[in-house]
Amino acid sequence: MSSNIQIAQAAKMQRISRVALEKLGIPEEHVESYGHFKAKISLDYLASLRDREDGKLVLVTAISPTPAGEGKTTTTVGLGDALNHIGRKAVICLREPSLGPVFGMKGGAAGGGHAQVVPMEDINLHFTGDFSAIGLANNLLAALIDNHIAHGNELGIDLRRIEWRRVVDMNDRALRDVVVGLGGTANGYPREDGFDIVVASEVMAIFCLATSIEDLRSRLGEIVVAWSRDGRPVRARDLHAHGAMAVLLKDALKPNLVQTLENNPALIHGGPFGNIAHGCNSVIATRAALKLADYAVTEAGFGADLGAEKFLDIKCRKSGLRPDAAVLVATLRAIKYHGGADPRELDHENAKALAKGMANLERHVDNLRNVYRLPCVVAINRFAFDSAAEIEEVRARVARLGVGVVAANHWAEGGRGAVDLARAVVALCETQAQPAFVYDDDDSLWQKIEKIASRVYRASEVTADTRVRARIRKLQEDGYGRFPVCVAKTQYSFSTDPQLRGAPEGHVLNVREVRLAAGAGFVVMVCGDIMTMPGLPKLPSANAIDLVDGKVVGLF
């Protein structure tokens, strides 16, 4: 059996200018090529499409992630290819992979099997340099803060209340907490600092929510980097940083165009983490897809609890986007894992584990239909060893909830293997969805986190220590109460315990830290033990990645 990278390297790609012209009608002068197979689309051209009618927006989400894998990106790609296969003009919208997970846990994030976006190696590695630009813009601001302090600190920044952290696009636990400014007076004032991964940076969140270069510059200026000694917020614009940051990001803001193995267009742009940040590709790319095609197929980070909630309550609330339908991805392996099956036995029939694990799938279906008010279909990402009897059992259980189940074989067959799923999605998109938010703008920050906890996670209580509660009250008093809430927690469970499988309820959601993302326009509630700088596993994917005879090997 060929690996994902072997399948990708055997692909017959078309020049990206041809894909842009023939599939999307974009003239060559508006396509800025990065080699033969990658390009950026001019923002001026996208602005000229403003009056075009939007296509249908399809959200692909999943059950709670497991080590068995669900294949959300693979399904997104397969569905896009299938829609094109049945004669519907579709564009796929994905996030860009972060180098940290590529070399750490995942080894790649461009789909799998015969449902991939290519050139796979480029997409997974440096791509068009967007993440580098985002990291540089973030760290320019960090350098300007310490430079301002070293040259007299006219703004009166309290060195104990600097909240802006440096970033690097690699999982590196040693950088979580550091001390800067050592080595004498010429190097500034010693203080505690730390690094986040690039995809957790507020600059990344701003980048993905901005609607234009002007909006980007304005949002960058609103970033609160520190507090003064008399309690005033110090913003990036106070340091005159936002203009230079926007300059670093001006080319990155143009969405990236690549293709699937079947030469269908895919926009891959931006990539905030789904557990740490809001986990969606850029608003600019999603809007472009809606103007360029009849169907835009996009995904949200991780499961429908963590990812779909943020997609709606943050991205859609702020952009005016509204999904027409949702696809909930699951595998029989993952369902059985949630039912307590031994990870080494997931390929075998196990009626007891399947029945117990269905609680996780059913909880996500309930959230999609009854909390988010989205018409949905369950997509079983099929493996060759899957039991027909188990697929029928899933279909029967989900049918009781009034939702259809489609077994899709896109991993092995590409678009042809997901034709039934594509037809189901087309039908759902005609039902006139009226999606709902989990909370109202006028709810307080505490009410917002309580509603997410109770309605989506089924927690019985939200707790926080005195310091955190005071911080939330202060943000409310300072006018940030209308901001959406971005929950940073483990993706592996409805609770904050990653080992708690299935559909736990009655648990406690503890908020241990609160971060203001004033430029992005949301408040981050950090829950449980989630880290904004992940570490590498004992056997990172980097150990298998190599260059052999000029070809990348071991990349997923």
Wavefront OBJ file of the C-alpha trace (Angstrom):
o trace
v 0.000 0.000 0.000
v 1.371 3.412 -0.978
v 1.902 6.008 1.737
v 0.271 9.428 1.594
v 3.480 11.074 0.474
v 4.048 8.450 -2.245
v 0.530 9.045 -3.588
v 1.089 12.807 -3.490
v 4.462 12.589 -5.241
v 2.888 10.513 -8.035
v 0.204 13.147 -8.683
v -0.089 14.746 -12.105
v -0.424 18.368 -11.103
v -1.515 21.140 -13.435
v 0.132 24.537 -13.462
v -1.645 26.591 -10.847
v -2.346 29.434 -13.312
v -4.314 26.933 -15.418
v -6.300 25.725 -12.392
v -7.069 29.344 -11.492
v -8.258 30.225 -14.994
v -10.079 27.050 -15.999
v -11.672 26.151 -12.662
v -12.216 29.592 -11.128
v -12.040 32.053 -14.008
v -9.208 34.067 -12.434
v -7.106 35.844 -15.091
v -3.375 35.132 -15.004
v -2.459 38.702 -14.069
v -4.228 38.244 -10.709
v -2.402 34.990 -9.900
v 0.949 35.478 -8.164
v 2.769 32.181 -8.671
v 5.197 30.668 -6.173
v 6.702 28.197 -8.609
v 4.477 26.159 -10.918
v 2.001 24.723 -8.418
v 1.385 27.322 -5.697
v 0.062 30.857 -5.975
v -1.484 33.749 -4.134
v -4.600 35.507 -5.404
v -4.595 39.285 -5.651
v -6.656 41.047 -2.985
v -7.685 43.662 -5.541
v -9.165 40.923 -7.724
v -11.052 39.434 -4.787
v -12.396 42.889 -3.925
v -13.794 43.137 -7.463
v -16.004 40.094 -6.735
v -17.802 41.864 -3.898
v -21.183 42.015 -5.688
v -21.218 38.366 -6.773
v -23.764 36.110 -5.128
v -22.322 33.788 -2.490
v -22.272 30.032 -2.883
v -23.194 27.554 -0.148
v -20.938 27.186 2.889
v -20.366 23.637 4.169
v -18.684 23.089 7.546
v -16.817 19.829 8.096
v -16.317 18.931 11.744
v -15.802 15.707 13.702
v -16.318 13.704 16.852
v -13.812 14.175 19.674
v -10.334 13.339 18.299
v -8.714 10.038 19.163
v -5.347 8.366 18.498
v -7.249 6.231 15.954
v -7.780 9.276 13.744
v -10.974 10.606 12.180
v -9.846 12.088 8.845
v -11.556 15.472 8.937
v -9.193 17.121 6.444
v -9.249 14.012 4.254
v -13.055 14.145 4.237
v -13.046 17.868 3.450
v -10.845 17.238 0.418
v -12.793 14.152 -0.644
v -16.103 16.012 -0.363
v -14.795 18.904 -2.435
v -13.624 16.518 -5.138
v -16.944 14.647 -5.003
v -18.968 17.845 -5.427
v -16.929 18.670 -8.511
v -17.346 15.067 -9.671
v -21.165 15.408 -9.686
v -20.969 18.679 -11.592
v -21.074 21.182 -8.736
v -18.404 23.886 -8.717
v -16.659 23.588 -5.348
v -13.618 25.079 -3.648
v -11.974 23.633 -0.549
v -10.869 25.988 2.250
v -8.303 24.640 4.709
v -5.902 25.885 7.353
v -2.171 25.874 6.771
v -0.293 23.238 8.803
v 1.957 24.326 11.654
v 5.510 22.977 11.600
v 5.323 22.034 15.279
v 2.724 19.251 14.833
v 4.145 18.258 11.428
v 7.458 17.379 13.057
v 5.777 16.322 16.287
v 2.588 14.283 16.387
v 0.962 14.396 12.960
v 3.685 14.206 10.348
v 1.516 16.085 7.860
v -1.839 17.841 7.518
v -2.833 17.926 3.859
v -5.381 15.111 3.809
v -4.625 11.476 3.095
v -4.759 8.683 0.586
v -6.427 9.784 -2.644
v -8.029 12.807 -0.973
v -5.092 15.186 -0.614
v -4.025 18.690 -1.522
v -0.733 19.064 -3.347
v 2.180 19.824 -3.481
v 1.940 18.039 -0.154
v 5.548 18.531 0.976
v 5.476 22.284 0.325
v 2.125 22.758 2.066
v 3.337 20.904 5.160
v 6.676 22.672 5.338
v 7.330 26.348 4.582
v 4.582 26.733 1.937
v 4.502 30.415 0.892
v 6.067 31.776 4.085
v 2.866 33.011 5.740
v 3.685 31.581 9.170
v 7.171 33.041 9.037
v 5.675 36.478 8.359
v 3.220 36.078 11.231
v 5.995 35.013 13.596
v 8.167 37.948 12.537
v 5.342 40.439 13.016
v 4.677 39.025 16.499
v 8.336 39.156 17.485
v 8.839 42.629 16.034
v 6.214 43.828 18.491
v 7.971 41.956 21.321
v 11.293 43.605 20.402
v 9.689 47.054 20.278
v 8.278 46.614 23.786
v 11.669 45.872 25.320
v 13.314 48.545 23.186
v 10.827 51.149 24.435
v 11.555 50.201 28.038
v 15.324 50.290 27.463
v 15.093 53.823 26.070
v 13.299 55.401 28.991
v 9.851 53.769 29.123
v 7.891 56.918 28.296
v 4.625 54.963 28.416
v 5.314 53.812 31.970
v 4.986 50.106 31.166
v 4.839 47.959 34.293
v 7.501 45.280 33.755
v 5.426 42.889 35.863
v 2.405 43.250 33.565
v 3.802 42.714 30.082
v 1.443 40.204 28.450
v 2.915 39.955 24.959
v 4.911 36.766 24.434
v 7.336 35.749 21.735
v 6.523 32.913 19.302
v 8.226 30.194 17.261
v 6.600 27.725 14.849
v 7.931 24.608 16.552
v 6.914 22.530 19.554
v 9.620 23.450 22.082
v 8.708 22.982 25.746
v 12.012 24.529 26.911
v 10.788 27.930 25.705
v 7.502 27.990 27.631
v 8.989 30.100 30.416
v 12.216 32.040 29.959
v 14.045 35.054 31.380
v 15.091 37.817 28.980
v 17.344 40.824 29.399
v 20.222 39.051 31.138
v 23.843 40.055 30.558
v 24.000 43.605 31.881
v 22.429 47.012 31.311
v 23.107 47.019 27.571
v 20.639 44.142 27.171
v 17.724 45.825 28.924
v 15.933 44.883 32.119
v 15.725 41.237 33.198
v 12.160 39.935 33.313
v 10.189 36.748 32.954
v 8.910 36.015 29.469
v 7.854 33.007 27.411
v 7.158 31.626 23.972
v 3.927 30.407 22.413
v 3.689 28.497 19.176
v 2.961 30.787 16.174
v -0.532 29.390 15.711
v -1.467 30.490 19.253
v -0.410 34.096 18.613
v -3.005 36.853 18.559
v -1.395 37.992 15.309
v -2.512 34.690 13.769
v -6.047 35.202 15.079
v -6.129 38.755 13.719
v -4.714 37.567 10.392
v -7.536 35.041 10.037
v -10.329 37.434 11.056
v -9.187 40.502 9.077
v -11.238 41.421 6.025
v -8.680 43.673 4.294
v -5.169 45.067 4.734
v -6.702 48.196 6.290
v -8.706 46.113 8.738
v -5.589 44.070 9.521
v -3.560 47.199 10.306
v -6.312 48.596 12.514
v -6.697 45.339 14.456
v -2.936 45.066 14.977
v -2.979 48.529 16.506
v -5.604 47.420 19.058
v -3.426 44.653 20.524
v -2.986 45.219 24.273
v 0.627 44.265 24.983
v 0.987 45.410 28.586
v -0.416 47.589 31.331
v 1.112 50.777 32.628
v 2.062 51.406 36.246
v -1.169 53.373 36.692
v -3.310 50.606 35.203
v -3.811 51.843 31.634
v -3.689 49.407 28.696
v -0.647 49.833 26.437
v -1.476 48.999 22.826
v 0.639 48.197 19.796
v -0.335 51.524 18.258
v 1.098 53.325 21.320
v 4.443 51.824 20.301
v 3.826 52.761 16.634
v 4.259 49.075 15.804
v 1.141 48.248 13.794
v 2.255 49.861 10.536
v 5.492 47.888 10.327
v 3.672 44.717 11.372
v 1.183 45.212 8.545
v 4.064 45.650 6.098
v 5.431 42.256 7.123
v 2.000 40.708 6.552
v 0.869 42.459 3.360
v 1.780 39.594 1.006
v 0.863 36.853 3.468
v -2.709 38.204 3.633
v -3.342 37.136 0.028
v -4.929 33.650 0.108
v -2.941 30.680 -1.199
v -4.246 28.620 -4.105
v -3.230 24.987 -4.641
v -5.017 21.921 -6.024
v -6.283 18.511 -5.007
v -5.019 15.264 -6.515
v -7.951 15.621 -8.936
v -6.803 19.128 -9.933
v -9.660 20.904 -8.180
v -8.933 24.262 -6.509
v -8.130 24.567 -2.809
v -7.529 27.725 -0.784
v -5.200 27.117 2.159
v -4.701 30.176 4.324
v -4.000 30.884 7.984
v -4.050 28.344 10.770
v -4.872 29.165 14.399
v -4.876 26.053 16.592
v -8.281 24.579 17.314
v -7.639 23.854 21.006
v -5.597 26.944 21.873
v -7.144 29.483 19.480
v -10.271 29.632 17.288
v -9.130 27.020 14.767
v -10.444 28.319 11.426
v -8.856 29.330 8.147
v -8.965 33.002 7.135
v -12.167 34.952 6.580
v -10.615 36.310 3.385
v -10.123 32.806 1.964
v -13.600 31.617 2.959
v -15.253 34.672 1.450
v -13.191 34.261 -1.710
v -14.328 30.644 -2.049
v -17.970 31.660 -1.662
v -17.589 34.209 -4.473
v -15.641 31.876 -6.766
v -17.734 28.699 -6.486
v -21.181 27.270 -5.833
v -19.924 25.421 -2.752
v -17.174 26.305 -0.286
v -16.158 23.341 1.870
v -14.248 24.307 4.989
v -13.342 22.778 8.336
v -13.091 23.866 11.941
v -10.479 22.650 14.392
v -10.885 19.310 16.162
v -14.357 18.189 17.313
v -17.757 19.829 16.962
v -17.622 20.903 20.613
v -14.362 22.833 20.471
v -14.118 23.649 16.760
v -17.651 24.160 15.483
v -18.555 26.308 18.502
v -15.669 28.683 17.813
v -16.372 28.644 14.076
v -19.879 29.929 14.789
v -19.425 32.049 17.900
v -16.201 33.737 16.780
v -15.601 33.488 13.029
v -19.224 33.599 11.875
v -20.344 36.097 14.492
v -17.593 38.525 13.492
v -17.633 38.020 9.720
v -21.313 37.578 8.951
v -20.625 34.141 7.435
v -23.275 31.463 7.992
v -22.884 27.757 7.189
v -25.649 26.067 5.203
v -24.860 22.531 6.349
v -22.449 20.528 8.472
v -20.695 17.199 7.994
v -19.755 15.298 11.155
v -16.819 12.966 10.484
v -16.262 9.752 12.413
v -14.582 6.383 11.969
v -15.677 3.086 13.450
v -12.222 2.866 15.031
v -12.660 6.203 16.800
v -16.176 5.384 17.985
v -14.934 2.121 19.507
v -12.049 3.953 21.146
v -14.572 6.246 22.867
v -16.330 3.076 23.975
v -13.232 1.946 25.836
v -11.824 -0.513 23.298
v -8.148 -1.430 23.449
v -6.357 0.790 20.906
v -4.624 -2.337 19.530
v -7.976 -4.002 18.771
v -9.822 -1.196 16.987
v -9.679 -2.911 13.585
v -11.868 -5.782 14.850
v -15.608 -5.938 15.422
v -16.590 -4.976 18.947
v -20.322 -4.446 19.329
v -20.084 -3.519 23.017
v -17.449 -0.810 22.517
v -19.250 0.527 19.451
v -22.528 0.837 21.335
v -20.872 2.591 24.269
v -18.772 4.893 22.073
v -21.822 6.067 20.136
v -22.529 8.422 23.038
v -19.728 10.702 21.802
v -21.085 10.798 18.252
v -24.644 11.339 19.455
v -23.585 14.213 21.721
v -21.923 15.982 18.782
v -24.989 15.405 16.590
v -27.173 16.860 19.336
v -24.952 19.955 19.571
v -24.994 20.497 15.816
v -28.747 20.117 15.474
v -30.125 21.497 18.722
v -27.508 23.978 19.936
v -26.027 25.323 16.670
v -29.233 24.635 14.679
v -27.364 23.230 11.682
v -28.638 20.525 9.327
v -26.027 17.790 9.343
v -25.011 14.417 7.996
v -22.630 11.924 9.607
v -19.793 10.806 7.324
v -18.175 7.497 8.192
v -14.615 7.786 6.881
v -14.371 4.174 5.795
v -11.486 1.729 6.182
v -11.145 -1.494 4.165
v -11.535 -3.634 7.301
v -14.708 -1.879 8.525
v -17.609 -4.193 9.297
v -20.815 -3.666 7.302
v -22.783 -4.708 10.376
v -21.143 -2.025 12.500
v -21.803 0.641 9.857
v -25.477 -0.393 9.835
v -25.565 -0.175 13.631
v -24.239 3.401 13.495
v -26.755 4.257 10.782
v -29.636 2.894 12.840
v -28.586 4.700 16.027
v -28.120 8.055 14.310
v -31.376 7.673 12.366
v -33.218 7.910 15.693
v -31.879 11.461 15.947
v -33.255 12.310 12.505
v -29.830 12.471 10.869
v -28.462 10.506 7.923
v -25.231 8.493 7.813
v -23.092 8.060 4.688
v -20.138 5.686 4.492
v -17.539 7.388 2.281
v -14.528 5.793 0.634
v -12.652 8.900 -0.520
v -9.347 7.821 1.064
v -9.133 4.907 -1.366
v -11.140 6.241 -4.309
v -10.897 10.028 -4.191
v -13.961 12.032 -5.227
v -15.759 8.990 -6.656
v -15.752 7.440 -3.208
v -17.660 10.357 -1.663
v -20.351 10.907 -4.301
v -23.157 9.798 -1.964
v -21.866 12.205 0.680
v -21.768 15.034 -1.862
v -25.373 14.398 -2.875
v -26.447 14.358 0.773
v -24.700 17.688 1.348
v -26.333 19.267 -1.716
v -29.732 18.235 -0.365
v -28.961 19.621 3.098
v -27.887 22.956 1.630
v -31.397 23.424 0.244
v -33.034 23.284 3.691
v -32.554 26.986 4.501
v -30.483 26.669 7.663
v -30.762 29.290 10.392
v -27.689 28.650 12.550
v -27.685 29.862 16.142
v -25.001 31.123 18.484
v -24.429 29.549 21.895
v -24.640 32.879 23.723
v -25.682 36.479 23.084
v -23.382 39.450 22.566
v -24.923 41.153 25.604
v -24.194 38.261 27.965
v -21.367 38.938 30.394
v -18.051 37.145 29.908
v -18.873 34.860 32.821
v -22.316 34.084 31.402
v -20.723 33.251 28.053
v -18.290 30.729 29.480
v -21.096 29.241 31.595
v -23.334 28.801 28.542
v -20.562 27.145 26.532
v -19.760 24.878 29.483
v -23.346 23.821 30.154
v -24.846 23.753 26.647
v -21.885 22.374 24.661
v -19.617 20.553 27.151
v -22.437 19.500 29.534
v -20.439 20.664 32.542
v -22.276 21.222 35.809
v -20.179 24.168 36.951
v -17.516 26.674 35.924
v -14.898 27.481 38.539
v -12.026 29.943 38.785
v -9.845 31.225 41.586
v -10.130 34.738 43.009
v -7.394 36.123 40.768
v -9.020 34.841 37.573
v -12.482 36.035 38.608
v -11.077 39.488 39.337
v -9.439 39.550 35.923
v -12.732 38.653 34.226
v -14.592 41.348 36.188
v -11.960 43.947 35.229
v -12.220 43.055 31.532
v -15.999 43.323 31.804
v -15.723 46.750 33.440
v -13.210 47.938 30.839
v -15.664 47.351 27.985
v -14.535 43.947 26.721
v -17.672 42.176 27.905
v -19.208 42.132 24.410
v -16.281 40.130 23.052
v -16.805 36.455 22.223
v -15.088 33.891 24.429
v -12.444 31.551 23.013
v -12.107 28.413 25.159
v -8.593 26.930 25.209
v -8.852 23.347 26.440
v -8.007 19.777 25.516
v -9.551 18.563 22.284
v -9.737 14.943 23.404
v -12.726 15.189 25.728
v -15.845 17.230 26.435
v -14.217 17.733 29.836
v -10.786 19.155 30.675
v -9.476 15.639 31.338
v -8.066 14.259 28.065
v -8.448 10.695 29.370
v -12.207 11.012 29.870
v -13.613 9.414 26.718
v -17.181 9.190 25.466
v -19.710 11.835 26.511
v -19.040 12.830 30.122
v -21.430 15.212 31.857
v -21.643 16.839 35.250
v -17.925 17.624 35.261
v -16.370 20.940 36.342
v -14.771 23.365 33.886
v -11.993 25.253 35.635
v -10.703 28.496 34.111
v -7.099 28.856 35.230
v -6.031 31.840 33.099
v -7.619 34.637 31.071
v -5.981 36.397 28.130
v -7.290 39.467 26.327
v -7.001 39.399 22.531
v -8.203 42.953 21.935
v -7.066 43.113 18.310
v -8.705 39.810 17.406
v -11.736 40.866 19.422
v -12.149 37.947 21.812
v -11.211 36.851 25.343
v -9.316 33.574 25.753
v -10.344 31.384 28.684
v -7.567 28.842 29.324
v -9.029 25.721 30.960
v -7.348 22.677 32.460
v -3.751 21.855 31.604
v -3.744 23.011 27.981
v -0.449 24.528 26.832
v -0.013 27.402 24.396
v 3.424 25.947 23.612
v 3.108 22.192 22.977
v 5.996 19.784 23.462
v 7.298 17.056 21.198
v 6.318 13.424 21.952
v 8.825 10.750 22.928
v 9.050 9.626 19.283
v 8.384 12.739 17.200
v 7.534 12.480 13.512
v 10.792 14.351 12.854
v 12.653 11.100 13.530
v 11.130 9.541 10.396
v 11.311 12.552 8.052
v 14.321 12.616 5.763
v 15.628 13.519 2.313
v 16.490 10.505 0.133
v 17.730 10.968 -3.446
v 16.328 14.477 -3.434
v 12.843 13.391 -2.291
v 11.183 14.035 1.062
v 10.295 10.772 2.819
v 8.553 9.960 6.097
v 6.210 12.950 5.925
v 2.971 11.219 6.868
l 1 2 3 4 5 6 7 8 9 10 11 12 13 14 15 16 17 18 19 20 21 22 23 24 25 26 27 28 29 30 31 32 33 34 35 36 37 38 39 40 41 42 43 44 45 46 47 48 49 50 51 52 53 54 55 56 57 58 59 60 61 62 63 64 65 66 67 68 69 70 71 72 73 74 75 76 77 78 79 80 81 82 83 84 85 86 87 88 89 90 91 92 93 94 95 96 97 98 99 100 101 102 103 104 105 106 107 108 109 110 111 112 113 114 115 116 117 118 119 120 121 122 123 124 125 126 127 128 129 130 131 132 133 134 135 136 137 138 139 140 141 142 143 144 145 146 147 148 149 150 151 152 153 154 155 156 157 158 159 160 161 162 163 164 165 166 167 168 169 170 171 172 173 174 175 176 177 178 179 180 181 182 183 184 185 186 187 188 189 190 191 192 193 194 195 196 197 198 199 200 201 202 203 204 205 206 207 208 209 210 211 212 213 214 215 216 217 218 219 220 221 222 223 224 225 226 227 228 229 230 231 232 233 234 235 236 237 238 239 240 241 242 243 244 245 246 247 248 249 250 251 252 253 254 255 256 257 258 259 260 261 262 263 264 265 266 267 268 269 270 271 272 273 274 275 276 277 278 279 280 281 282 283 284 285 286 287 288 289 290 291 292 293 294 295 296 297 298 299 300 301 302 303 304 305 306 307 308 309 310 311 312 313 314 315 316 317 318 319 320 321 322 323 324 325 326 327 328 329 330 331 332 333 334 335 336 337 338 339 340 341 342 343 344 345 346 347 348 349 350 351 352 353 354 355 356 357 358 359 360 361 362 363 364 365 366 367 368 369 370 371 372 373 374 375 376 377 378 379 380 381 382 383 384 385 386 387 388 389 390 391 392 393 394 395 396 397 398 399 400 401 402 403 404 405 406 407 408 409 410 411 412 413 414 415 416 417 418 419 420 421 422 423 424 425 426 427 428 429 430 431 432 433 434 435 436 437 438 439 440 441 442 443 444 445 446 447 448 449 450 451 452 453 454 455 456 457 458 459 460 461 462 463 464 465 466 467 468 469 470 471 472 473 474 475 476 477 478 479 480 481 482 483 484 485 486 487 488 489 490 491 492 493 494 495 496 497 498 499 500 501 502 503 504 505 506 507 508 509 510 511 512 513 514 515 516 517 518 519 520 521 522 523 524 525 526 527 528 529 530 531 532 533 534 535 536 537 538 539 540 541 542 543 544 545 546 547 548 549 550 551 552 553 554 555 556
